[in-house]
Amino acid sequence: MGKIGMSELLVVLAIVLVIFGPKALPKLGRSMGKTIGGFRQGLKEDVAEDDEEVVVVKKKKTKVVEEEEEA
């Protein structure tokens, strides 16, 4: 039930074509592409920030271990 078949996709595209018209479709597609691209970039930046936090935590733990070994 979670998959969209080819016939359902064609029906949706036909409805979109009737509602927006052929002249507006390129603008609509371009704006949707930019939105999806921005969303993906935001997800990548969020993951990168999480990775940086993990690295900082690991460095702090390493320093603490080195101090304990010296004492």
N, CA, C and O atoms as CSV, one atom per row, in Angstrom:
chain,resi,resn,atom,element,x,y,z
A,1,MET,N,N,0.819,-1.192,0.000
A,1,MET,CA,C,0.000,0.000,0.000
A,1,MET,C,C,0.862,1.255,0.000
A,1,MET,O,O,0.345,2.327,-0.313
A,2,GLY,N,N,2.128,1.182,0.328
A,2,GLY,CA,C,2.967,2.352,0.432
A,2,GLY,C,C,3.591,2.791,-0.875
A,2,GLY,O,O,4.249,3.830,-0.916
A,3,LYS,N,N,3.408,2.037,-1.940
A,3,LYS,CA,C,4.036,2.383,-3.213
A,3,LYS,C,C,3.038,3.069,-4.142
A,3,LYS,O,O,1.846,2.764,-4.141
A,4,ILE,N,N,3.560,3.998,-4.929
A,4,ILE,CA,C,2.742,4.669,-5.921
A,4,ILE,C,C,3.033,4.036,-7.270
A,4,ILE,O,O,4.186,3.976,-7.699
A,5,GLY,N,N,2.000,3.567,-7.932
A,5,GLY,CA,C,2.155,2.938,-9.236
A,5,GLY,C,C,2.215,3.961,-10.352
A,5,GLY,O,O,2.023,5.157,-10.134
A,6,MET,N,N,2.484,3.476,-11.540
A,6,MET,CA,C,2.615,4.357,-12.691
A,6,MET,C,C,1.282,5.029,-13.022
A,6,MET,O,O,1.254,6.209,-13.371
A,7,SER,N,N,0.181,4.287,-12.915
A,7,SER,CA,C,-1.122,4.874,-13.242
A,7,SER,C,C,-1.505,5.981,-12.258
A,7,SER,O,O,-2.066,6.998,-12.667
A,8,GLU,N,N,-1.212,5.798,-10.967
A,8,GLU,CA,C,-1.499,6.831,-9.988
A,8,GLU,C,C,-0.648,8.070,-10.238
A,8,GLU,O,O,-1.127,9.195,-10.100
A,9,LEU,N,N,0.603,7.863,-10.604
A,9,LEU,CA,C,1.500,8.987,-10.891
A,9,LEU,C,C,1.007,9.784,-12.097
A,9,LEU,O,O,1.043,11.015,-12.080
A,10,LEU,N,N,0.549,9.099,-13.137
A,10,LEU,CA,C,0.022,9.778,-14.323
A,10,LEU,C,C,-1.236,10.580,-14.000
A,10,LEU,O,O,-1.418,11.679,-14.524
A,11,VAL,N,N,-2.098,10.047,-13.149
A,11,VAL,CA,C,-3.314,10.766,-12.761
A,11,VAL,C,C,-2.946,12.036,-11.998
A,11,VAL,O,O,-3.511,13.099,-12.256
A,12,VAL,N,N,-2.015,11.933,-11.073
A,12,VAL,CA,C,-1.592,13.101,-10.294
A,12,VAL,C,C,-0.961,14.148,-11.208
A,12,VAL,O,O,-1.252,15.336,-11.071
A,13,LEU,N,N,-0.109,13.731,-12.130
A,13,LEU,CA,C,0.521,14.677,-13.056
A,13,LEU,C,C,-0.513,15.344,-13.960
A,13,LEU,O,O,-0.388,16.530,-14.265
A,14,ALA,N,N,-1.519,14.609,-14.389
A,14,ALA,CA,C,-2.578,15.191,-15.216
A,14,ALA,C,C,-3.362,16.238,-14.434
A,14,ALA,O,O,-3.691,17.295,-14.973
A,15,ILE,N,N,-3.661,15.959,-13.183
A,15,ILE,CA,C,-4.388,16.919,-12.344
A,15,ILE,C,C,-3.546,18.171,-12.129
A,15,ILE,O,O,-4.071,19.283,-12.192
A,16,VAL,N,N,-2.264,18.011,-11.880
A,16,VAL,CA,C,-1.373,19.158,-11.693
A,16,VAL,C,C,-1.310,19.990,-12.969
A,16,VAL,O,O,-1.312,21.219,-12.907
A,17,LEU,N,N,-1.253,19.337,-14.114
A,17,LEU,CA,C,-1.218,20.040,-15.395
A,17,LEU,C,C,-2.495,20.850,-15.617
A,17,LEU,O,O,-2.439,21.979,-16.106
A,18,VAL,N,N,-3.631,20.281,-15.260
A,18,VAL,CA,C,-4.899,20.993,-15.427
A,18,VAL,C,C,-4.986,22.179,-14.469
A,18,VAL,O,O,-5.453,23.249,-14.859
A,19,ILE,N,N,-4.547,22.007,-13.232
A,19,ILE,CA,C,-4.650,23.066,-12.229
A,19,ILE,C,C,-3.689,24.217,-12.532
A,19,ILE,O,O,-4.103,25.377,-12.526
A,20,PHE,N,N,-2.430,23.920,-12.792
A,20,PHE,CA,C,-1.422,24.974,-12.929
A,20,PHE,C,C,-1.203,25.418,-14.369
A,20,PHE,O,O,-0.768,26.547,-14.594
A,21,GLY,N,N,-1.484,24.585,-15.333
A,21,GLY,CA,C,-1.278,24.937,-16.729
A,21,GLY,C,C,0.145,24.645,-17.167
A,21,GLY,O,O,1.040,24.514,-16.332
A,22,PRO,N,N,0.358,24.544,-18.465
A,22,PRO,CA,C,1.677,24.162,-18.974
A,22,PRO,C,C,2.746,25.239,-18.789
A,22,PRO,O,O,3.932,24.916,-18.726
A,23,LYS,N,N,2.354,26.507,-18.701
A,23,LYS,CA,C,3.341,27.582,-18.558
A,23,LYS,C,C,3.914,27.646,-17.143
A,23,LYS,O,O,5.066,28.042,-16.965
A,24,ALA,N,N,3.139,27.268,-16.148
A,24,ALA,CA,C,3.577,27.375,-14.767
A,24,ALA,C,C,4.362,26.149,-14.290
A,24,ALA,O,O,5.023,26.208,-13.253
A,25,LEU,N,N,4.299,25.050,-15.027
A,25,LEU,CA,C,4.957,23.819,-14.584
A,25,LEU,C,C,6.480,23.950,-14.451
A,25,LEU,O,O,7.028,23.448,-13.469
A,26,PRO,N,N,7.188,24.593,-15.375
A,26,PRO,CA,C,8.638,24.733,-15.184
A,26,PRO,C,C,8.998,25.524,-13.923
A,26,PRO,O,O,9.947,25.178,-13.220
A,27,LYS,N,N,8.242,26.577,-13.642
A,27,LYS,CA,C,8.493,27.369,-12.433
A,27,LYS,C,C,8.215,26.531,-11.191
A,27,LYS,O,O,8.970,26.582,-10.221
A,28,LEU,N,N,7.147,25.772,-11.223
A,28,LEU,CA,C,6.784,24.915,-10.096
A,28,LEU,C,C,7.852,23.853,-9.860
A,28,LEU,O,O,8.259,23.619,-8.723
A,29,GLY,N,N,8.304,23.213,-10.934
A,29,GLY,CA,C,9.357,22.197,-10.812
A,29,GLY,C,C,10.659,22.780,-10.297
A,29,GLY,O,O,11.332,22.163,-9.471
A,30,ARG,N,N,11.023,23.967,-10.777
A,30,ARG,CA,C,12.254,24.621,-10.336
A,30,ARG,C,C,12.185,24.958,-8.843
A,30,ARG,O,O,13.145,24.732,-8.107
A,31,SER,N,N,11.059,25.493,-8.408
A,31,SER,CA,C,10.935,25.847,-6.992
A,31,SER,C,C,10.920,24.607,-6.099
A,31,SER,O,O,11.471,24.629,-4.998
A,32,MET,N,N,10.295,23.529,-6.566
A,32,MET,CA,C,10.312,22.288,-5.785
A,32,MET,C,C,11.718,21.714,-5.707
A,32,MET,O,O,12.118,21.202,-4.661
A,33,GLY,N,N,12.475,21.792,-6.802
A,33,GLY,CA,C,13.856,21.316,-6.806
A,33,GLY,C,C,14.732,22.098,-5.838
A,33,GLY,O,O,15.550,21.517,-5.125
A,34,LYS,N,N,14.561,23.413,-5.813
A,34,LYS,CA,C,15.334,24.245,-4.885
A,34,LYS,C,C,14.960,23.924,-3.435
A,34,LYS,O,O,15.819,23.883,-2.553
A,35,THR,N,N,13.683,23.700,-3.209
A,35,THR,CA,C,13.232,23.369,-1.853
A,35,THR,C,C,13.827,22.048,-1.382
A,35,THR,O,O,14.312,21.949,-0.255
A,36,ILE,N,N,13.792,21.046,-2.232
A,36,ILE,CA,C,14.347,19.741,-1.870
A,36,ILE,C,C,15.854,19.839,-1.677
A,36,ILE,O,O,16.399,19.241,-0.750
A,37,GLY,N,N,16.542,20.598,-2.555
A,37,GLY,CA,C,17.982,20.788,-2.419
A,37,GLY,C,C,18.346,21.487,-1.116
A,37,GLY,O,O,19.307,21.102,-0.449
A,38,GLY,N,N,17.583,22.510,-0.753
A,38,GLY,CA,C,17.820,23.202,0.516
A,38,GLY,C,C,17.590,22.297,1.713
A,38,GLY,O,O,18.325,22.356,2.699
A,39,PHE,N,N,16.573,21.466,1.622
A,39,PHE,CA,C,16.279,20.530,2.707
A,39,PHE,C,C,17.418,19.530,2.885
A,39,PHE,O,O,17.841,19.254,4.008
A,40,ARG,N,N,17.912,18.989,1.768
A,40,ARG,CA,C,19.025,18.031,1.840
A,40,ARG,C,C,20.283,18.686,2.387
A,40,ARG,O,O,21.000,18.086,3.188
A,41,GLN,N,N,20.554,19.912,1.958
A,41,GLN,CA,C,21.735,20.625,2.445
A,41,GLN,C,C,21.619,20.880,3.947
A,41,GLN,O,O,22.603,20.767,4.679
A,42,GLY,N,N,20.424,21.220,4.398
A,42,GLY,CA,C,20.208,21.431,5.828
A,42,GLY,C,C,20.439,20.154,6.619
A,42,GLY,O,O,21.002,20.194,7.713
A,43,LEU,N,N,20.011,19.028,6.076
A,43,LEU,CA,C,20.243,17.753,6.765
A,43,LEU,C,C,21.735,17.440,6.847
A,43,LEU,O,O,22.214,16.968,7.878
A,44,LYS,N,N,22.475,17.703,5.758
A,44,LYS,CA,C,23.914,17.442,5.760
A,44,LYS,C,C,24.628,18.336,6.756
A,44,LYS,O,O,25.537,17.878,7.448
A,45,GLU,N,N,24.238,19.607,6.846
A,45,GLU,CA,C,24.860,20.527,7.795
A,45,GLU,C,C,24.575,20.093,9.223
A,45,GLU,O,O,25.450,20.181,10.084
A,46,ASP,N,N,23.358,19.625,9.483
A,46,ASP,CA,C,23.000,19.176,10.819
A,46,ASP,C,C,23.829,17.963,11.216
A,46,ASP,O,O,24.287,17.873,12.355
A,47,VAL,N,N,24.026,17.039,10.299
A,47,VAL,CA,C,24.835,15.851,10.573
A,47,VAL,C,C,26.287,16.256,10.804
A,47,VAL,O,O,26.947,15.699,11.681
A,48,ALA,N,N,26.797,17.218,10.034
A,48,ALA,CA,C,28.175,17.681,10.196
A,48,ALA,C,C,28.363,18.327,11.570
A,48,ALA,O,O,29.392,18.117,12.212
A,49,GLU,N,N,27.388,19.106,12.026
A,49,GLU,CA,C,27.481,19.718,13.351
A,49,GLU,C,C,27.490,18.644,14.430
A,49,GLU,O,O,28.242,18.755,15.399
A,50,ASP,N,N,26.674,17.614,14.283
A,50,ASP,CA,C,26.657,16.529,15.257
A,50,ASP,C,C,28.004,15.812,15.284
A,50,ASP,O,O,28.490,15.457,16.357
A,51,ASP,N,N,28.613,15.596,14.113
A,51,ASP,CA,C,29.917,14.937,14.041
A,51,ASP,C,C,30.986,15.777,14.732
A,51,ASP,O,O,31.852,15.226,15.411
A,52,GLU,N,N,30.943,17.113,14.570
A,52,GLU,CA,C,31.918,17.981,15.214
A,52,GLU,C,C,31.791,17.893,16.729
A,52,GLU,O,O,32.803,17.881,17.429
A,53,GLU,N,N,30.577,17.831,17.244
A,53,GLU,CA,C,30.374,17.725,18.682
A,53,GLU,C,C,30.951,16.419,19.205
A,53,GLU,O,O,31.546,16.398,20.283
A,54,VAL,N,N,30.788,15.343,18.471
A,54,VAL,CA,C,31.322,14.053,18.894
A,54,VAL,C,C,32.839,14.111,18.933
A,54,VAL,O,O,33.444,13.589,19.870
A,55,VAL,N,N,33.469,14.726,17.951
A,55,VAL,CA,C,34.927,14.838,17.909
A,55,VAL,C,C,35.427,15.628,19.109
A,55,VAL,O,O,36.426,15.251,19.721
A,56,VAL,N,N,34.756,16.708,19.452
A,56,VAL,CA,C,35.172,17.515,20.600
A,56,VAL,C,C,35.058,16.699,21.879
A,56,VAL,O,O,35.949,16.755,22.726
A,57,VAL,N,N,33.991,15.953,22.031
A,57,VAL,CA,C,33.818,15.128,23.226
A,57,VAL,C,C,34.917,14.070,23.299
A,57,VAL,O,O,35.460,13.828,24.377
A,58,LYS,N,N,35.253,13.438,22.185
A,58,LYS,CA,C,36.293,12.425,22.187
A,58,LYS,C,C,37.639,13.028,22.540
A,58,LYS,O,O,38.420,12.398,23.253
A,59,LYS,N,N,37.934,14.223,22.063
A,59,LYS,CA,C,39.198,14.872,22.384
A,59,LYS,C,C,39.281,15.160,23.879
A,59,LYS,O,O,40.331,14.965,24.491
A,60,LYS,N,N,38.196,15.617,24.460
A,60,LYS,CA,C,38.202,15.906,25.887
A,60,LYS,C,C,38.442,14.633,26.694
A,60,LYS,O,O,39.192,14.656,27.670
A,61,LYS,N,N,37.826,13.540,26.308
A,61,LYS,CA,C,38.022,12.281,27.014
A,61,LYS,C,C,39.464,11.814,26.892
A,61,LYS,O,O,40.028,11.283,27.849
A,62,THR,N,N,40.064,12.006,25.729
A,62,THR,CA,C,41.450,11.599,25.519
A,62,THR,C,C,42.380,12.393,26.432
A,62,THR,O,O,43.309,11.828,27.009
A,63,LYS,N,N,42.144,13.686,26.569
A,63,LYS,CA,C,42.978,14.518,27.427
A,63,LYS,C,C,42.870,14.065,28.884
A,63,LYS,O,O,43.869,14.021,29.602
A,64,VAL,N,N,41.678,13.735,29.307
A,64,VAL,CA,C,41.472,13.300,30.689
A,64,VAL,C,C,42.220,11.988,30.930
A,64,VAL,O,O,42.817,11.806,31.991
A,65,VAL,N,N,42.194,11.089,29.976
A,65,VAL,CA,C,42.880,9.812,30.113
A,65,VAL,C,C,44.385,10.042,30.193
A,65,VAL,O,O,45.060,9.385,30.985
A,66,GLU,N,N,44.924,10.947,29.403
A,66,GLU,CA,C,46.352,11.229,29.423
A,66,GLU,C,C,46.771,11.814,30.774
A,66,GLU,O,O,47.837,11.472,31.285
A,67,GLU,N,N,45.956,12.681,31.351
A,67,GLU,CA,C,46.275,13.266,32.645
A,67,GLU,C,C,46.272,12.202,33.745
A,67,GLU,O,O,47.108,12.243,34.647
A,68,GLU,N,N,45.346,11.262,33.676
A,68,GLU,CA,C,45.273,10.213,34.670
A,68,GLU,C,C,46.498,9.300,34.589
A,68,GLU,O,O,46.989,8.826,35.614
A,69,GLU,N,N,46.984,9.059,33.391
A,69,GLU,CA,C,48.148,8.196,33.224
A,69,GLU,C,C,49.401,8.861,33.775
A,69,GLU,O,O,50.261,8.183,34.338
A,70,GLU,N,N,49.519,10.187,33.622
A,70,GLU,CA,C,50.695,10.905,34.107
A,70,GLU,C,C,50.703,10.957,35.626
A,70,GLU,O,O,51.778,10.926,36.226
A,71,ALA,N,N,49.555,11.034,36.265
A,71,ALA,CA,C,49.486,11.192,37.723
A,71,ALA,C,C,49.734,9.895,38.392
A,71,ALA,O,O,49.719,9.822,39.621
